[in-house]
Amino acid sequence: MDEVSVLSLSLLLVVLIVLSAFFSASETAMMSLNRYRLNHLAEDGHKAARHALALLEHTDRLLGTILLGNNLVNNAAAAVATVIAIKVAGEVAIAFATGAITLVILIFAEIPPKTVAALYPELIAFRAVYVLMFLQRIAHPVVLLVNKVGALLPRLFGLSLTKRDDALGPDELRTLVKQSTSLIPKSHQEMLLRILELEQITVEDVMVPRSTIEGIDLEDEWDDILEQLATSHHTRLPVYRGNLDNIVGEVHIRNVLHQFQEGELTREQFLEVIREPLFLPEGARLTEQLLRMQEKRRQCALVVNEFGDIRGLVTLDEILEEIVGEFTSQVPGVSEDVHVEPGGSYLVDARATIRDLNRKMGWDLPTDGPKTLNGLLLEVLEDVPNPGTSIKLEDIVIEIVKSGTSAVEIARITRLQPETNGDGEDPVATPGDNG
């Protein structure tokens, strides 16, 4: 190579370093592409995205092509640098040339290109994909041979080369949604998170308790039934004889509205529009039972326990509120069961469910036990407490305001400031004065 000038060799070295940078950036960019966004772009007709997906279907071939090219240009760059060093300073400069070319490749062809590619993978990958497709066709025989031989090594260590499953589970999806705050509005993000949480919610968690169910007793006087139809706040009502254990079915007020308005509704006509009730087990997953309600085309169902006793009622309203939040309350973020006091405390109907209170008020009452505030207080205190009794759960103090013979009716909840939280380890109960 005596006839080749140092200037020509230097230009060739620059070209090789640029090629090395291209391969380094291409590798990082292709491996950093978001597969889900890539699928979306491909479905929208993005040509480069479709090509990138095709290359990534065979990652071993793609990496083989990139690494083959990268090693070729890096080795060629080292050889050219050695020749330049010999021409300039003789054989004593060979060691210096080796160290210098290694440093140059790291500075100009490895670290910056890979950093830029990691930050802007689509910008790099969508431009490099056409070159990589061309190189893959040319180098296919060599890459295939190298991959076949290289695949033997992992198998010697018992490693499988089967393509991994990239499907996201609920936990991964939840993390992905939480990290997408700049792309998804907060309200939409909260709805998506609630949808993912539906898998862990049971029918019992969202049902209206039996004690608060409004229904029609067929043993009542007909005038009383008509009055109830006229004043009911619900469009669907369970129908029973004597009590809810003798359930007959459910009635949609719309089906008798015309006769009712005309004053022509009779007991016989009313009985004809009663539908057979739908029963859901209290411990069943909400998502499964939602599909069952959809299949049966029902918007409400009665909830039963393992003995067949009616425990409550669930409607699509309750299920929708688990996703979109409270939408029936007049004041957003404030529950009908909660009344704000001037001092910042809250008077709470103890029949309210803990899930509703946590969701609407931002509290963190335990949900792994009793479903209602009354149930929680009875479990902690192991008795029906007297008015004035109070307990402390983490940063929340609950004081019993009114209690009956078998249940707490009204409680006052005060949330402590962070500096007065105490240790928050165990509930502390303070007995009332009228024990």
MARKOLSE-460338 format. One record per residue (C-alpha): residue in three letters; x, y, z. Coordinates in Angstrom, 1 decimal, decimal comma. Each point is the difference from the previous one (the first is absolute). Layout:
ATOM  code       X       Y       Z
ATOM   ALA       X       Y       Z
...
This chain:
ATOM  code       X       Y       Z
ATOM   MET     0,0     0,0     0,0
ATOM   ASP     3,0     2,3    -0,5
ATOM   GLU    -1,7     1,7    -2,9
ATOM   VAL    -3,0     1,0     2,1
ATOM   SER     0,4     3,4     1,6
ATOM   VAL    -0,5     0,7     3,6
ATOM   LEU    -2,8     2,5    -0,9
ATOM   SER    -1,9    -2,7    -1,9
ATOM   LEU     0,3    -2,4     2,9
ATOM   SER    -1,1     2,7     2,4
ATOM   LEU    -3,1     0,6    -2,1
ATOM   LEU    -0,7    -3,7    -0,2
ATOM   LEU     0,3    -0,2     3,8
ATOM   VAL    -2,5     2,8     0,4
ATOM   VAL    -2,5    -1,9    -2,2
ATOM   LEU     0,5    -3,2     2,0
ATOM   ILE    -0,6     1,9     3,3
ATOM   VAL    -3,2     1,5    -1,5
ATOM   LEU    -1,1    -3,5    -1,0
ATOM   SER     0,7    -1,3     3,5
ATOM   ALA    -2,0     2,8     1,5
ATOM   PHE    -2,9    -0,9    -2,4
ATOM   PHE     0,0    -3,7     1,1
ATOM   SER     0,3     1,0     3,7
ATOM   ALA    -2,9     2,4    -0,2
ATOM   SER    -2,1    -2,4    -2,1
ATOM   GLU     0,4    -2,8     2,5
ATOM   THR    -1,1     2,2     3,0
ATOM   ALA    -2,8     1,7    -1,9
ATOM   MET    -1,5    -3,3    -1,3
ATOM   MET     0,1    -1,6     3,4
ATOM   SER    -1,4     3,1     1,7
ATOM   LEU    -3,1     0,3    -2,1
ATOM   ASN    -3,3    -0,2     1,8
ATOM   ARG    -1,6    -3,2    -1,4
ATOM   TYR    -3,6     1,2     0,8
ATOM   ARG     0,5     3,4    -1,6
ATOM   LEU     1,7    -1,8    -2,9
ATOM   ASN    -3,0    -2,2    -0,5
ATOM   HIS    -2,3     3,0     0,1
ATOM   LEU     2,0     1,9    -2,6
ATOM   ALA     0,1    -3,1    -2,2
ATOM   GLU    -3,7    -0,4     0,1
ATOM   ASP    -0,4     3,7    -0,9
ATOM   GLY     2,0    -0,7    -3,2
ATOM   HIS     3,5     1,3     1,1
ATOM   LYS     2,3    -1,7    -2,5
ATOM   ALA     3,2     0,3     2,0
ATOM   ALA    -1,8    -1,4     3,1
ATOM   ARG    -1,2    -3,0    -2,0
ATOM   HIS     3,6    -0,7    -1,2
ATOM   ALA     1,3     0,4     3,6
ATOM   LEU    -2,6    -2,5     1,3
ATOM   ALA     1,1    -2,5    -2,8
ATOM   LEU     3,6     0,3     1,0
ATOM   LEU    -0,8    -0,3     3,7
ATOM   GLU    -1,9    -3,2    -0,6
ATOM   HIS     3,4    -1,7    -0,5
ATOM   THR     2,1     1,8     2,6
ATOM   ASP     2,9    -2,5    -0,4
ATOM   ARG     0,3     0,8    -3,7
ATOM   LEU    -0,2     3,7     0,6
ATOM   LEU     2,7     0,0     2,7
ATOM   GLY     2,1    -2,4    -2,0
ATOM   THR     0,0     2,5    -2,9
ATOM   ILE     0,7     3,0     2,1
ATOM   LEU     2,8    -1,7     2,0
ATOM   LEU     1,6    -1,4    -3,1
ATOM   GLY     0,1     3,4    -1,6
ATOM   ASN     1,2     1,7     3,2
ATOM   ASN     2,8    -2,5     0,6
ATOM   LEU     1,1     0,2    -3,6
ATOM   VAL     0,3     3,8     0,0
ATOM   ASN     1,6     0,1     3,5
ATOM   ASN     2,6    -2,5    -1,0
ATOM   ALA     0,6     1,8    -3,3
ATOM   ALA     0,4     3,3     1,9
ATOM   ALA     2,5    -1,6     2,3
ATOM   ALA     2,0    -1,3    -3,0
ATOM   VAL    -0,1     3,3    -1,8
ATOM   ALA     1,1     1,8     3,2
ATOM   THR     2,9    -2,4     0,4
ATOM   VAL     1,1     0,7    -3,6
ATOM   ILE    -0,2     3,7     0,5
ATOM   ALA     2,1    -0,2     3,2
ATOM   ILE     2,7    -2,1    -1,7
ATOM   LYS     0,1     2,5    -2,9
ATOM   VAL     0,3     3,0     2,3
ATOM   ALA     2,2    -1,3     2,9
ATOM   GLY     1,1    -3,5    -0,8
ATOM   GLU    -0,8    -3,3     1,7
ATOM   VAL     0,6     1,5     3,5
ATOM   ALA    -3,4     1,8    -0,4
ATOM   ILE    -2,0    -3,2    -0,5
ATOM   ALA    -0,9    -0,2     3,8
ATOM   PHE    -0,9     3,7     0,0
ATOM   ALA    -2,2    -0,4    -3,1
ATOM   THR    -1,9    -2,9     1,7
ATOM   GLY    -0,8     2,0     3,1
ATOM   ALA    -0,8     3,2    -2,0
ATOM   ILE    -2,5    -1,8    -2,4
ATOM   THR    -1,7    -1,7     3,0
ATOM   LEU    -0,5     3,4     1,6
ATOM   VAL    -1,1     1,7    -3,2
ATOM   ILE    -2,6    -2,8    -0,6
ATOM   LEU    -1,4     0,3     3,5
ATOM   ILE    -0,2     3,8    -0,2
ATOM   PHE    -1,3     0,4    -3,5
ATOM   ALA    -1,6    -3,3    -1,0
ATOM   GLU    -1,3    -1,6     3,2
ATOM   ILE    -1,1     2,2     2,9
ATOM   PRO    -1,5     3,1    -1,8
ATOM   PRO    -1,8    -2,0    -2,7
ATOM   LYS    -1,5    -2,4     2,4
ATOM   THR    -1,1     2,7     2,4
ATOM   VAL    -1,7     2,0    -2,8
ATOM   ALA    -1,7    -3,2    -1,2
ATOM   ALA    -1,3    -0,9     3,4
ATOM   LEU    -1,5     3,5     0,3
ATOM   TYR    -1,4     0,1    -3,5
ATOM   PRO    -0,5    -3,6    -1,1
ATOM   GLU    -2,7     0,6    -2,6
ATOM   LEU     2,0     2,9    -1,6
ATOM   ILE     3,0    -2,3    -0,5
ATOM   ALA    -1,7    -3,4    -0,6
ATOM   PHE    -2,4     1,2    -2,7
ATOM   ARG     2,9     1,4    -2,0
ATOM   ALA     2,3    -2,9     0,5
ATOM   VAL    -2,6    -2,7    -0,7
ATOM   TYR     0,4     0,1    -3,8
ATOM   VAL     3,8    -0,3     0,2
ATOM   LEU    -0,3    -2,9     2,5
ATOM   MET    -2,5    -1,8    -2,3
ATOM   PHE     2,4     0,3    -2,9
ATOM   LEU     3,0    -1,2     2,1
ATOM   GLN    -2,0    -2,9     1,4
ATOM   ARG    -0,8    -1,3    -3,5
ATOM   ILE     3,7     0,2    -1,0
ATOM   ALA     1,4    -1,5     3,2
ATOM   HIS    -2,8    -2,6     0,5
ATOM   PRO     2,1    -3,1    -0,6
ATOM   VAL     2,9     1,1     2,3
ATOM   VAL    -2,4     1,2     2,7
ATOM   LEU    -2,0    -3,3    -0,2
ATOM   LEU     3,2    -2,1     0,4
ATOM   VAL     1,3     2,2     2,9
ATOM   ASN    -3,4    -0,2     1,8
ATOM   LYS    -0,2    -3,8    -0,4
ATOM   VAL     3,4    -0,4     1,5
ATOM   GLY    -0,5     2,6     2,6
ATOM   ALA    -3,3    -1,6     1,2
ATOM   LEU     1,9    -3,0     1,1
ATOM   LEU     1,7     1,8     2,8
ATOM   PRO    -3,1     1,1     2,1
ATOM   ARG    -1,3    -3,6    -0,3
ATOM   LEU     3,1    -1,3     1,6
ATOM   PHE    -1,0     2,0     3,1
ATOM   GLY    -3,6    -1,2    -0,2
ATOM   LEU    -1,4     3,3    -1,2
ATOM   SER    -3,0     0,1    -2,3
ATOM   LEU    -0,1     2,2    -3,1
ATOM   THR    -3,8     0,0    -0,2
ATOM   LYS    -1,4     3,4    -0,7
ATOM   ARG    -1,2     1,6     3,3
ATOM   ASP    -3,5     1,1     0,5
ATOM   ASP    -0,3     3,8    -0,1
ATOM   ALA    -3,6     0,1     1,1
ATOM   LEU    -0,7     2,4     2,9
ATOM   GLY    -1,7    -1,3     3,2
ATOM   PRO    -2,3     2,1     2,2
ATOM   ASP     2,9     1,2     2,2
ATOM   GLU     2,1     1,1    -3,0
ATOM   LEU    -3,0     1,7    -1,6
ATOM   ARG    -0,7     1,8     3,3
ATOM   THR     3,6     1,3     0,1
ATOM   LEU    -0,2     1,0    -3,7
ATOM   VAL    -3,1     2,0     0,6
ATOM   LYS     1,5     1,7     3,1
ATOM   GLN     3,1     1,0    -2,0
ATOM   SER    -2,1     1,5    -2,8
ATOM   THR    -1,0     3,1     1,8
ATOM   SER     1,3     2,3    -2,7
ATOM   LEU    -2,0    -1,8    -2,7
ATOM   ILE    -3,3    -0,9     1,7
ATOM   PRO    -2,2     2,5     1,8
ATOM   LYS    -0,1    -0,7     3,8
ATOM   SER    -3,7    -0,7    -0,1
ATOM   HIS     0,5    -2,6    -2,7
ATOM   GLN     2,9    -1,5     1,8
ATOM   GLU    -2,0    -0,5     3,1
ATOM   MET    -2,7    -1,7    -2,0
ATOM   LEU     2,5    -2,4    -1,6
ATOM   LEU     1,5    -0,8     3,4
ATOM   ARG    -3,5    -0,7     1,4
ATOM   ILE    -0,8    -2,3    -2,9
ATOM   LEU     3,2    -2,0     0,7
ATOM   GLU    -1,0    -0,2     3,7
ATOM   LEU    -3,4    -1,5    -0,8
ATOM   GLU     1,7    -3,5    -0,2
ATOM   GLN     0,6     0,1     3,8
ATOM   ILE    -3,5     1,3     0,9
ATOM   THR    -2,8    -2,3     1,0
ATOM   VAL    -3,8     0,5    -0,3
ATOM   GLU    -0,1     0,4     3,8
ATOM   ASP     2,3     3,0    -0,2
ATOM   VAL    -2,4     2,1    -2,1
ATOM   MET    -3,5    -1,3     1,0
ATOM   VAL    -2,6     2,1     1,7
ATOM   PRO    -0,5    -1,7     3,4
ATOM   ARG    -3,3    -1,8     0,7
ATOM   SER    -1,0     2,4     2,7
ATOM   THR    -0,1     2,9    -2,6
ATOM   ILE    -1,8    -1,8    -2,8
ATOM   GLU    -3,3     1,6    -1,1
ATOM   GLY    -2,5    -2,6    -1,2
ATOM   ILE    -3,7    -0,6    -0,5
ATOM   ASP    -1,8    -2,3     2,4
ATOM   LEU    -2,9    -1,7    -1,8
ATOM   GLU    -1,7    -0,5     3,4
ATOM   ASP    -0,4     3,8     0,3
ATOM   GLU    -3,3     1,8    -0,8
ATOM   TRP    -0,2     0,8    -3,7
ATOM   ASP    -0,3     3,7     0,7
ATOM   ASP     3,3    -0,2     2,0
ATOM   ILE     1,7    -1,7    -3,0
ATOM   LEU    -1,3     2,7    -2,4
ATOM   GLU     1,3     2,7     2,4
ATOM   GLN     3,4    -1,8     0,1
ATOM   LEU     0,1    -0,1    -3,8
ATOM   ALA    -0,7     3,7    -0,2
ATOM   THR     2,6     1,0     2,5
ATOM   SER     2,9    -2,5    -0,6
ATOM   HIS     3,4     1,5    -1,0
ATOM   HIS     0,8    -3,3    -1,9
ATOM   THR    -1,1    -1,2    -3,3
ATOM   ARG     0,4    -3,7     0,9
ATOM   LEU    -1,3    -1,5     3,2
ATOM   PRO     0,1    -3,5     1,5
ATOM   VAL    -3,4    -1,5     0,7
ATOM   TYR    -0,6    -2,4     2,9
ATOM   ARG    -2,6    -1,4     2,4
ATOM   GLY     0,3     0,9     3,6
ATOM   ASN     3,8     0,4    -0,1
ATOM   LEU     3,0    -0,2    -2,3
ATOM   ASP     0,5    -3,7     0,7
ATOM   ASN    -3,2    -0,6    -1,9
ATOM   ILE     1,1     1,7    -3,2
ATOM   VAL    -2,4    -0,1    -3,0
ATOM   GLY     2,0     1,9    -2,6
ATOM   GLU     0,7     3,6    -1,1
ATOM   VAL    -2,1     2,6    -1,7
ATOM   HIS     1,0     2,8    -2,4
ATOM   ILE    -2,2     3,0     0,8
ATOM   ARG     0,2     0,9    -3,7
ATOM   ASN    -2,1    -3,1    -0,8
ATOM   VAL    -3,0     1,3     2,0
ATOM   LEU     0,6     3,7    -0,4
ATOM   HIS    -2,7     0,6    -2,6
ATOM   GLN    -2,8    -1,9     1,9
ATOM   PHE     1,1     1,7     3,2
ATOM   GLN    -0,2     3,5    -1,5
ATOM   GLU    -3,5    -0,8    -1,4
ATOM   GLY    -1,1    -1,4     3,3
ATOM   GLU    -0,7    -3,4    -1,5
ATOM   LEU     2,7    -2,1     1,6
ATOM   THR    -1,4    -3,0     1,8
ATOM   ARG     1,7    -2,6     2,2
ATOM   GLU    -0,4    -2,6    -2,7
ATOM   GLN     1,7     2,2    -2,6
ATOM   PHE     2,8     0,7     2,4
ATOM   LEU     0,5    -3,7     0,7
ATOM   GLU     0,3    -0,7    -3,8
ATOM   VAL     3,1     2,3    -0,4
ATOM   ILE     2,0    -1,5     2,8
ATOM   ARG     3,2    -1,6    -1,3
ATOM   GLU     1,8    -2,9     1,4
ATOM   PRO     2,8     1,2     2,3
ATOM   LEU     3,7    -0,4    -0,8
ATOM   PHE     2,1    -1,3     2,9
ATOM   LEU     3,8     0,6     0,4
ATOM   PRO     2,3    -1,7     2,5
ATOM   GLU     1,5     2,6     2,4
ATOM   GLY     3,6    -1,3    -0,3
ATOM   ALA     0,1    -0,1    -3,8
ATOM   ARG     2,3     2,3    -1,9
ATOM   LEU    -1,8     3,1    -1,2
ATOM   THR     1,4    -0,2    -3,6
ATOM   GLU    -1,5    -3,5    -0,4
ATOM   GLN    -3,4     0,9     1,3
ATOM   LEU     0,0     3,2    -2,1
ATOM   LEU     0,3    -2,2    -3,1
ATOM   ARG    -2,8    -2,2     1,4
ATOM   MET    -2,3     3,1     0,5
ATOM   GLN     0,9     1,1    -3,6
ATOM   GLU    -0,9    -3,5    -1,3
ATOM   LYS    -3,3     0,0     1,9
ATOM   ARG    -0,6     3,7    -1,0
ATOM   ARG    -0,6     0,9     3,7
ATOM   GLN     0,9     3,3     1,6
ATOM   CYS    -0,5    -1,2     3,6
ATOM   ALA     0,3    -3,3     1,8
ATOM   LEU    -0,4    -1,4     3,5
ATOM   VAL     3,0    -1,1     1,9
ATOM   VAL    -0,2    -3,3     2,0
ATOM   ASN     2,4    -1,8     2,4
ATOM   GLU     0,9    -3,7     0,0
ATOM   PHE    -3,2    -0,8     1,9
ATOM   GLY    -2,2     1,8    -2,6
ATOM   ASP    -0,8     2,8     2,3
ATOM   ILE    -0,3     3,4    -1,6
ATOM   ARG     2,8     2,3     1,1
ATOM   GLY    -0,5     3,0    -2,3
ATOM   LEU    -0,6     1,3    -3,4
ATOM   VAL     2,4     1,1    -2,7
ATOM   THR    -0,7     2,3    -3,0
ATOM   LEU     1,8     1,3    -3,0
ATOM   ASP     0,2     3,4     1,8
ATOM   GLU     2,2    -1,5     2,7
ATOM   ILE     2,2    -1,7    -2,5
ATOM   LEU     0,3     3,1    -2,2
ATOM   GLU     1,0     2,1     3,1
ATOM   GLU     2,8    -2,4     0,6
ATOM   ILE     1,4     1,1    -3,4
ATOM   VAL    -1,0     3,6    -0,5
ATOM   GLY    -0,4     1,0     3,7
ATOM   GLU    -3,1     1,5     1,7
ATOM   PHE    -2,4     1,6    -2,4
ATOM   THR    -3,3     0,0     1,9
ATOM   SER     1,1     2,3     2,8
ATOM   GLN    -0,9     3,6    -0,3
ATOM   VAL     3,4     1,1     1,2
ATOM   PRO     3,0    -1,7    -1,7
ATOM   GLY     2,3    -1,8     2,4
ATOM   VAL    -2,5     0,1     2,9
ATOM   SER    -2,0    -3,1     0,9
ATOM   GLU    -3,7     0,1     0,9
ATOM   ASP     1,0    -1,9     3,2
ATOM   VAL     2,5     2,7     1,1
ATOM   HIS    -0,8     3,5     1,4
ATOM   VAL     2,8     2,5     0,5
ATOM   GLU     0,2     1,7     3,4
ATOM   PRO     1,4     3,5     0,5
ATOM   GLY     3,1    -1,2     1,9
ATOM   GLY     1,1    -2,2    -2,9
ATOM   SER    -1,4    -3,3     1,3
ATOM   TYR    -2,6    -2,1    -1,8
ATOM   LEU    -3,3    -1,6     1,3
ATOM   VAL    -0,3    -3,3    -1,8
ATOM   ASP    -2,9    -2,4    -0,3
ATOM   ALA     1,6    -3,3     1,4
ATOM   ARG    -1,9    -2,0    -2,6
ATOM   ALA     2,2     1,5    -2,7
ATOM   THR     2,4    -2,4    -1,7
ATOM   ILE     3,7     0,4     0,6
ATOM   ARG     0,8    -0,1    -3,7
ATOM   ASP    -2,3     2,9    -0,7
ATOM   LEU     1,4     2,1     2,9
ATOM   ASN     3,6    -0,7    -1,1
ATOM   ARG    -0,8     0,8    -3,7
ATOM   LYS    -2,0     3,2     0,6
ATOM   MET     1,8     1,4     3,0
ATOM   GLY     3,5    -1,0    -0,7
ATOM   TRP     0,3    -2,0     3,2
ATOM   ASP     1,9    -3,2     0,5
ATOM   LEU    -2,2    -2,1     2,3
ATOM   PRO     0,8    -3,8    -0,2
ATOM   THR    -2,0    -1,9    -2,6
ATOM   ASP     1,2    -3,5     0,6
ATOM   GLY    -2,6    -0,7     2,7
ATOM   PRO    -3,5     1,4     0,6
ATOM   LYS    -1,7     1,8    -2,9
ATOM   THR    -1,7     2,8     2,0
ATOM   LEU     1,2     2,5     2,5
ATOM   ASN    -2,3    -1,5     2,6
ATOM   GLY     1,5    -3,5    -0,6
ATOM   LEU     3,5     1,4     0,3
ATOM   LEU    -0,8     1,7     3,4
ATOM   LEU    -1,7    -3,2     1,3
ATOM   GLU     3,0    -2,1    -1,0
ATOM   VAL     2,5     2,3     1,6
ATOM   LEU    -1,9     0,6     3,2
ATOM   GLU    -1,6    -3,6     0,1
ATOM   ASP    -3,2     1,5     1,4
ATOM   VAL    -2,6     2,7    -0,8
ATOM   PRO     1,7     3,1     1,3
ATOM   ASN    -1,6     2,7     2,1
ATOM   PRO    -0,2     3,6    -1,4
ATOM   GLY     3,2     1,8     0,8
ATOM   THR     2,3    -3,0    -0,6
ATOM   SER     2,8     0,7    -2,5
ATOM   ILE     2,7    -1,9    -1,7
ATOM   LYS     3,0     1,0    -2,0
ATOM   LEU     0,9    -1,7    -3,3
ATOM   GLU     3,3     1,3    -1,4
ATOM   ASP    -0,7     3,7    -0,5
ATOM   ILE    -3,8    -0,2     0,4
ATOM   VAL    -1,9     0,4     3,3
ATOM   ILE    -3,5    -1,5     0,0
ATOM   GLU    -2,5     1,0     2,8
ATOM   ILE    -3,3    -1,7     0,5
ATOM   VAL    -2,7     2,7     0,0
ATOM   LYS    -3,1    -2,2     0,0
ATOM   SER    -0,5    -3,8     0,4
ATOM   GLY    -3,0    -2,3     0,3
ATOM   THR    -0,4    -3,3     1,7
ATOM   SER     1,8    -2,0    -2,8
ATOM   ALA     1,9     2,5    -2,2
ATOM   VAL     1,8     3,3    -0,1
ATOM   GLU    -2,2     2,6    -1,8
ATOM   ILE     2,0     3,2    -0,3
ATOM   ALA     3,8     0,6     0,5
ATOM   ARG     2,2     3,1    -0,1
ATOM   ILE     3,2    -0,4    -2,0
ATOM   THR     2,9     2,4     0,5
ATOM   ARG     3,2    -0,3    -2,1
ATOM   LEU     3,1     1,0     2,0
ATOM   GLN     2,7     2,2    -1,4
ATOM   PRO     3,3    -1,8    -0,8
ATOM   GLU     1,8     1,4     3,0
ATOM   THR    -2,5    -1,4     2,4
ATOM   ASN    -0,3    -3,5    -1,5
ATOM   GLY     1,8    -1,8     2,8
ATOM   ASP     1,4    -3,5    -0,7
ATOM   GLY    -3,2    -1,2    -1,8
ATOM   GLU     0,7    -3,6     0,8
ATOM   ASP    -3,1    -1,3     1,9
ATOM   PRO    -3,5     1,4     0,3
ATOM   VAL    -0,5     1,8     3,3
ATOM   ALA    -3,5     0,0     1,6
ATOM   THR    -1,2     2,6     2,5
ATOM   PRO    -3,1    -1,0     1,9
ATOM   GLY    -2,9     2,5     0,1
ATOM   ASP    -1,2     1,6     3,2
ATOM   ASN    -3,4    -1,9     0,1
ATOM   GLY     1,4    -3,5     0,1
